Amino acid sequence: MVSFREVNEVAINPADVSWTKKGIELFGNFKVQEQEFNIEVTILEENIYQFKFYRDSQTKLFNDNKFALVVIPTIKNALDYAMDTLNPDVLLFATSDDSKSRKSLYRLNSARIARKYNYYDVSMNSELAKLGYTEFVFGVYRNKEVLNKIIKDL
């Protein structure tokens, strides 16, 4: 049986991510129990980025609870790394399924990043909420005009 101390140790010690910067995009990978995980922060348009996290291939998304305690703090650190490295106007990430726990995690991270970097939380944007996007699109933005441009393009 795993003790609370062991669980806490894993939860506060994220995995080390090996980062590669290709132009203005970031690519990272890390391993947990011999399972490889990938992170991509790719450009959508000028200074607007999309954060993607997946395991093995983009079609096999992360769903295993057994890795969650290491993966969650690793993603948190990866989001901070992306913000610090790229200084984006907008950083978006989305859920690809109906996982309530993943949506909650993304919603919490959006709020945390918005507070930490003095940005706005995408999930709190009323224009996106009216369009129904705040149920699966998360992230932060610095400038409302930039976000409005994205909304108009939807």
Steps between C-alpha positions, in 0.01 A plus 500: 500500500624848411526744787377859496863611529592309182200644314588852617864451396397410146242780480746776589788370288422539132688304238788667319395616155755499221421813295590584141428840352443498125470857379219648709349167608577268792509121507551302817494142614529315827465147632301360789543129573646444150196668338593791275295819507522790256429871520472736205454875514435596140419829334148557369562854384724785605577455873195274547594150613330168558620270781458127429576210729483136397651156544654281227317661210259786464211261461569314824430766759594476863225339706681278750438602860808305611726767348295802608693583817822553304346633181286773661790691662708443186233662282474788748876559468482464121231769479719732707799421279296585188382828651851600612670394176252620238325794672188433289209735442277191519570146622218252434444136588193287450345175613442244232248300698239545773732426793368712788826460693708622203268798450527585870878472486519726195257750651710516820823543303347777287402690814843440659690617192275805457568607859872424491576677170236776521301362204129435455345153524345384170237296685368820658451679167128567444532520118652151482247371754212621279651303211533189720880478484575534871383142559806359322742788424722629780796732525601857557520822304669831565310726267126493434541634144713198407243261647218687323683449169505124569131501595407683176686233302296219661 
